[in-house]
Amino acid sequence: MTADREELAVERSERLDERVLSTLLGLQGRIAFNGLRRVLQAHPESLSRSLRRLEREGRIERSTDGYRAIGGRSGRPTKESFDLHSIAAVDLPPGTVAASVLGRLSGRWFGSLRWVGIVGGPKGRLLAWARRDGAGYVLLGIDRDVLRVYVRDEDSGDDEGEAEDSAYELLTHAVGALRPSSHGSGDSVSFFASGEASSDTHPDN
């Protein structure tokens, strides 16, 4: 019986390892511990052990900005891509500093959206949130003075209405961040430039 329990524990650990790696590869960015925990809905201790195993195997790397996938079992660099579907776009008001807007949004939860991290996109870095139902992500970026909200094509699928609702929920908060604000604007810029919120870093990693 003990051997069976040990075998089951190993199987669960390996499954979590693959889920972690798949998430990091799929989002192509550095994801904070708490962002991974929210996306995977994993127990903190189990996730910590999984991240340490993957780091020892050379499959991920850790920094103050979070975790990033760097290779497969062979040690060769591995990369997955994702296609984005633009839901809405808003022109930035003249004189708006993009980094300041992104900084005001980074690290925050909005309604049913849970902060994940800053990920790589086709045209630069994107802010990423996970939907509370776990069905996918909503992403936001600014390119050429246009703020855009996206969902991944694979996440819209059979639940396109829900994906769009989440995207418009984020857009509502993003439009609020476009309003001029003299309070904490410098902090917002430096926050986004750092890549992650310090409060979202796992204390044991």
N, C-alpha and C positions, 0 to 999 in steps of 0.2 A: 504493500500500500504506500509506504514511504517513497519507494522508487517511482511509483506512478505519479505521486504528487510532485516530485522533483522534475519528472519529465514534462508534466503539464506546465510547471513554472518556467522551465526553459523555453517551451513552445510559446508561451505568452510573451516572454521577454523578447524573443526573436521577432515575434509579430509586431510588438511595439517599436522595436528598432527599425523595421522596414517602414512602418507608418511615419516615424520621425523623418527618416531619410527621404521618403516620397514627398512629404510636405515641404521639406527644405529645398528639394530639387524642383518641385512644382512651382514654388513661389520665387525662386531665384534671388534670395536676399538673405540678409542677416535678421534672424527672428529671435526676439528675446524669449527667455524661459517662460514667462507668463503668457506670452503670445502663443507659444507651442502648446502650453498646457490648456489654454482655452480652445484652440483649434482641435486638439486631439482628445480633449476631455479626459486627460490622463491623471492618475494620482501623482502628486508632486514627487514622492520618493521613487516611484517606479520610473518616472520620466528622468529624474536625476541619474539613476543607474543606467538607463538607456543611453543618455547623452555621454556619460563617461565611457561606456563601452565603445560607442561609435567614434569617440575622440581617440581612444587608444588604438583602434583599428585604422585610424587615418582616414576615416570616411567623412568626418566633419571637423571644422575648426571653431574654436571659441575665442571671442574677444569681448571687450567691454560693450560692444554694440549688439552682441547676441551670437547666434550659431549660424553657420553656413556649411552647406554640403560641398565637399571638395573632390570626392572620388568614389568609385565603386569598390567592390571587394578586391579587384585587381590592382587598386591603387591608382588607376588612370583617371584623369579628370572626367567627370560625368556631368552632363547638363541636359535638362529637359526644358522645353519651351511651352508657353501657353498663349493662346489667342485671346485677345480682348474684344469685347463688344461694348462700344461706347453707348451709354444710355442718355447722357445729357451733357451739354457744354454751356459755359457761361464766360463771357468776356470779362477780364479783369478791368476794374476802373483804372483810368490813367494814373500813373505814378505808384501803383500798387507794387509792393515788393513781394514777389512770389514766395520767397523763403519765410517771410513773416506770416503769410497766410497759412502755409503748410505747418509752420511751427505752432500756430494756435490750434490746429486740428490734431497734431501728432499726440499720441499717447492717451487720447480721450475716448470714452465710451459714448455712444449716441443711441439712445433707445434700445433697439434690439441688436445693435452692432457692437461687437467687442474688439477692442484694439488688438492687432496682431504684430505689426512692425512695418519697417520700410523695406521694400523689395525692389528688385530690378525690373524695369519694363522696357518695351521697345524704344521708347524715347526718353529714357532717364528714370530716376527713382520715383516710385509710387508709394503712397500710404495705403496700407491694407487693413481691413476689418473683416472679422468673421461674423457671419450671420448666426444669431443665437440658436437657430434650429440645426446648425451644423451642416447646412446644405450647400455652403459655398462661401465665396468672398465678395466683398465690394471694394474697389480700388479707386484711388483719386490721385490725379497728377495735374501739373500745370506745364503746358508746352506753348511757347510763342504767345504768352499773355492770354491763354485760354485755359480755364479750369475745366477738366473733364472728369466725369465719373464713369467707371467701367464695371462690368462683371466679366468673368471668364466665360468663354463660350461653353465650356464643359459644365459650368455651374448653372447656366440658364436652362438648357435642355428642356425637360418636361415641366419645370417649375418656373417658366419664364416670367409669369406675373409676379410671383413672390420675389424673384431676383430684382425685377425692376422697381418694385415697391421699396425694397431695401436701398436701392441706388438713389431713389428720389428722397428717401429719408435722410441719407447722408448729404445729398445736395442741399437740402433745407438748412442743415447746420453749416455747410460750407459757405453758403451765401451770407450767413450771419458773420462768418469770419472775414468777409470782404469789407465789412464796415470799418471805417477808420477807428483806430484805437491807439492812443498814446501810452496806455498803461501796459508795461511788460513787453513792448514790441521788440526790444533788444534781446530779452530773454527768449522770445519765440524764435528769433533767427538763430541764436546759438543752440537752442534746443534741437531744431531740425538739423543743423549742420553737424551735430554730434551723432546723429543717426538713430538714437534711441533715448528714452527717458531713463535716468538712473534709477528711479523708483521701480522700474519694471525689470530690473536685473535680479536673477535668483541669488539670494545671499550665500548659498552654498557652492556657487560656481563662479 
